[in-house]
Amino acid sequence: MRIGSQLRNLLILCVFFVTPLTASAQQGDPVSVVQRFQDHLLGVMKEAKSLTVRQRYERLLPGIEDAFSIPIMIGTATGAYWKQATADEKDRLAIAFKRNNISTVATLFDGYSGQVFKIEGEKPAPQNTRLIKTKIVDPDGSSVALDYRVLEMSGRWRIIDVIVDDGISEMTVRRSEYGNILKTQGINGLIATLTAKADELLSY
């Protein structure tokens, strides 16, 4: 897979979520959290050709669960609807959101052709967050900039947004994508839509 429009679209979809952290992810500075996730992602890319979509999903799952915070991400993506949702609706939406996005990544990350991730620095960001600047580099020298926005919560750094090409925010894309569904179908409609998409992708 080479860097281009498909990879940019993929990276916008590559979003990422939470269940309780494993011990290995409970420690470390913001850069370490991002480095650990990128190492895990590259490992899956390198074996992707020999795996089914469901197997890629299973490989991606622990690394994504360790690195990202879905309560903040899905809360940002759904705004007032999240605040008004019941605890059960939030739980089901979080599961559907995570499952849909990981299955999408598992579908699109279907190979490896020598790409590498490079961490280029760290700087302060709004609301007590940090921005970890990285890029994914193709063997021909072309690259895509990736900035990970991270937040410390209860002593743990978690990724809460991914910004591609210095401007395309994962959460902004999701907020726009989910807005019409939420307006016409509500939380349960969004849960159903995300679940159906994941079911379809994982059936291949």
Backbone torsions as a table, in degrees:
resi	resn	phi	psi	omega
1	MET	NA	130.5	-177.5
2	ARG	-107.9	157.0	-179.9
3	ILE	-70.5	136.3	-179.9
4	GLY	172.8	-158.3	-175.8
5	SER	-61.5	-37.8	-179.2
6	GLN	-64.7	-42.0	179.8
7	LEU	-67.1	-39.4	177.6
8	ARG	-61.4	-43.7	177.6
9	ASN	-62.8	-40.8	179.5
10	LEU	-61.6	-45.2	-176.8
11	LEU	-66.1	-30.7	174.2
12	ILE	-66.7	-32.3	-179.6
13	LEU	-81.6	-15.4	-170.1
14	CYS	-80.5	78.8	-169.7
15	VAL	-129.4	172.9	-138.3
16	PHE	-165.3	152.3	-135.5
17	PHE	-143.3	-176.2	-172.1
18	VAL	-143.0	139.0	154.2
19	THR	-132.2	-178.6	-177.7
20	PRO	-54.7	140.8	-178.0
21	LEU	-68.4	146.4	167.9
22	THR	-78.2	163.4	-176.9
23	ALA	-59.7	-35.5	-176.5
24	SER	-65.4	-22.7	-176.9
25	ALA	-102.8	4.7	-176.4
26	GLN	-84.3	-8.9	-177.3
27	GLN	-126.5	165.7	173.6
28	GLY	113.0	155.6	179.3
29	ASP	-81.1	173.7	-177.3
30	PRO	-57.1	-40.3	-179.6
31	VAL	-63.9	-39.0	179.8
32	SER	-63.4	-38.2	178.6
33	VAL	-62.7	-45.5	179.3
34	VAL	-66.7	-43.3	-179.9
35	GLN	-60.7	-42.8	-179.7
36	ARG	-62.8	-42.1	179.0
37	PHE	-65.7	-44.8	-178.5
38	GLN	-65.2	-37.1	175.6
39	ASP	-61.6	-41.7	179.3
40	HIS	-64.8	-43.3	-180.0
41	LEU	-62.3	-43.7	178.0
42	LEU	-62.5	-38.1	177.5
43	GLY	-59.5	-41.5	178.4
44	VAL	-68.1	-41.6	178.2
45	MET	-57.7	-40.1	-175.7
46	LYS	-68.8	-26.1	178.9
47	GLU	-106.7	5.7	-171.3
48	ALA	-59.3	-37.7	-176.0
49	LYS	-61.8	-26.4	-177.4
50	SER	-95.1	4.4	-174.6
51	LEU	-117.5	151.1	170.0
52	THR	-77.8	169.4	177.1
53	VAL	-58.8	-44.1	-179.9
54	ARG	-64.1	-37.4	178.2
55	GLN	-67.6	-39.6	175.4
56	ARG	-62.4	-41.6	177.0
57	TYR	-55.4	-47.8	-178.4
58	GLU	-65.0	-34.6	177.7
59	ARG	-70.4	-39.6	-177.4
60	LEU	-71.9	-32.9	-170.4
61	LEU	-51.1	-53.0	-175.4
62	PRO	-65.2	-37.3	179.4
63	GLY	-66.3	-37.6	178.9
64	ILE	-71.5	-41.6	178.0
65	GLU	-61.9	-35.6	-178.8
66	ASP	-71.4	-29.6	-167.1
67	ALA	-100.8	-30.4	-167.8
68	PHE	-112.3	156.2	179.0
69	SER	-112.9	104.3	-179.3
70	ILE	-73.1	-33.7	179.3
71	PRO	-56.5	-42.5	178.7
72	ILE	-71.5	-43.3	-175.5
73	MET	-67.0	-48.8	-178.8
74	ILE	-71.4	-31.3	174.9
75	GLY	-63.8	-40.5	176.2
76	THR	-65.8	-41.1	-176.0
77	ALA	-69.9	-28.6	-176.3
78	THR	-110.6	-8.1	171.1
79	GLY	55.6	-124.0	-175.8
80	ALA	-62.8	-28.4	179.6
81	TYR	-65.2	-37.5	177.6
82	TRP	-65.4	-43.1	-179.2
83	LYS	-62.8	-32.8	-177.6
84	GLN	-89.1	-10.6	-176.2
85	ALA	-71.9	152.4	173.7
86	THR	-75.4	166.9	178.3
87	ALA	-60.1	-40.6	178.7
88	ASP	-64.6	-42.2	178.7
89	GLU	-63.6	-40.2	178.1
90	LYS	-62.9	-42.6	179.1
91	ASP	-61.8	-45.8	-178.2
92	ARG	-69.3	-35.8	177.7
93	LEU	-67.9	-40.8	178.3
94	ALA	-60.7	-44.0	179.3
95	ILE	-63.6	-45.6	-178.7
96	ALA	-64.9	-40.5	-179.8
97	PHE	-63.1	-48.6	179.2
98	LYS	-62.6	-47.0	-176.4
99	ARG	-63.9	-42.2	-180.0
100	ASN	-64.2	-45.1	-176.5
101	ASN	-71.0	-39.9	179.0
102	ILE	-68.2	-38.3	178.2
103	SER	-65.5	-33.3	176.4
104	THR	-67.0	-45.8	177.2
105	VAL	-61.6	-42.2	179.4
106	ALA	-62.1	-32.0	178.2
107	THR	-73.7	-43.1	-172.9
108	LEU	-84.7	-32.0	176.1
109	PHE	-81.8	80.5	-172.4
110	ASP	-109.4	14.0	178.8
111	GLY	-176.9	-179.4	-177.5
112	TYR	-147.1	134.5	179.0
113	SER	-136.5	39.3	173.1
114	GLY	95.5	11.9	179.2
115	GLN	-65.9	150.7	173.9
116	VAL	-134.5	149.7	172.9
117	PHE	-97.6	138.6	176.8
118	LYS	-127.8	127.2	175.6
119	ILE	-88.9	127.6	-170.7
120	GLU	-112.1	-6.9	178.8
121	GLY	155.0	177.1	-177.8
122	GLU	-142.0	140.6	178.1
123	LYS	-149.8	158.3	178.0
124	PRO	-64.4	150.2	176.9
125	ALA	-135.2	169.2	-176.8
126	PRO	-59.8	156.9	173.3
127	GLN	58.5	44.3	175.4
128	ASN	61.5	28.8	176.4
129	THR	-103.3	171.6	174.9
130	ARG	-124.0	151.2	177.1
131	LEU	-113.9	117.2	177.1
132	ILE	-97.8	115.4	-175.0
133	LYS	-93.0	125.3	178.8
134	THR	-138.6	175.2	170.5
135	LYS	-149.9	152.9	173.5
136	ILE	-105.4	126.4	-170.7
137	VAL	-114.5	129.9	176.7
138	ASP	-84.5	154.4	178.6
139	PRO	-55.1	-26.1	179.4
140	ASP	-81.2	0.4	177.7
141	GLY	97.5	-13.5	176.6
142	SER	-70.1	154.6	-174.9
143	SER	-150.4	160.9	173.1
144	VAL	-124.1	127.5	178.4
145	ALA	-75.8	136.4	177.1
146	LEU	-131.5	120.4	174.5
147	ASP	-111.8	128.6	177.7
148	TYR	-104.1	121.8	175.2
149	ARG	-90.8	125.4	-174.8
150	VAL	-123.8	150.7	-178.8
151	LEU	-134.2	138.7	176.6
152	GLU	-87.8	124.9	179.9
153	MET	-131.6	117.8	-179.8
154	SER	52.4	42.2	176.8
155	GLY	82.2	5.1	-178.4
156	ARG	-120.7	133.2	175.7
157	TRP	-87.7	129.7	-179.7
158	ARG	-131.2	144.9	175.7
159	ILE	-77.2	131.7	-179.7
160	ILE	-122.1	-4.0	175.8
161	ASP	-165.0	154.1	174.3
162	VAL	-126.3	129.1	-176.9
163	ILE	-117.2	120.2	-175.0
164	VAL	-101.6	138.9	177.1
165	ASP	54.2	39.8	174.5
166	ASP	57.8	34.7	177.4
167	GLY	179.4	-21.4	-176.2
168	ILE	-93.6	103.4	-175.7
169	SER	-86.6	131.2	174.9
170	GLU	-52.5	-46.5	-175.2
171	MET	-70.2	-33.6	175.9
172	THR	-65.2	-42.4	177.9
173	VAL	-62.8	-44.7	-178.9
174	ARG	-66.0	-40.3	-179.9
175	ARG	-60.3	-41.7	178.6
176	SER	-68.9	-44.1	-177.6
177	GLU	-63.5	-41.6	-174.6
178	TYR	-84.3	-17.4	-173.0
179	GLY	-56.8	-48.7	-177.4
180	ASN	-67.1	-37.2	178.8
181	ILE	-63.7	-44.1	-179.1
182	LEU	-64.9	-38.4	180.0
183	LYS	-65.2	-39.0	-174.1
184	THR	-95.3	-27.0	-173.1
185	GLN	-125.4	-10.7	179.2
186	GLY	74.3	-174.2	-178.3
187	ILE	-58.6	-45.7	-177.8
188	ASN	-65.0	-32.6	176.2
189	GLY	-67.1	-40.0	177.6
190	LEU	-66.4	-41.3	177.3
191	ILE	-58.6	-45.8	-179.3
192	ALA	-63.7	-41.0	179.9
193	THR	-64.3	-47.0	-179.8
194	LEU	-65.0	-39.8	179.5
195	THR	-64.5	-43.5	-179.3
196	ALA	-64.0	-40.3	178.8
197	LYS	-63.5	-43.7	179.7
198	ALA	-64.6	-43.4	178.9
199	ASP	-57.3	-43.4	-178.9
200	GLU	-64.3	-46.9	-178.3
201	LEU	-63.8	-41.1	-177.3
202	LEU	-77.6	-5.0	178.9
203	SER	-82.4	-12.1	-177.2
204	TYR	-81.4	NA	NA
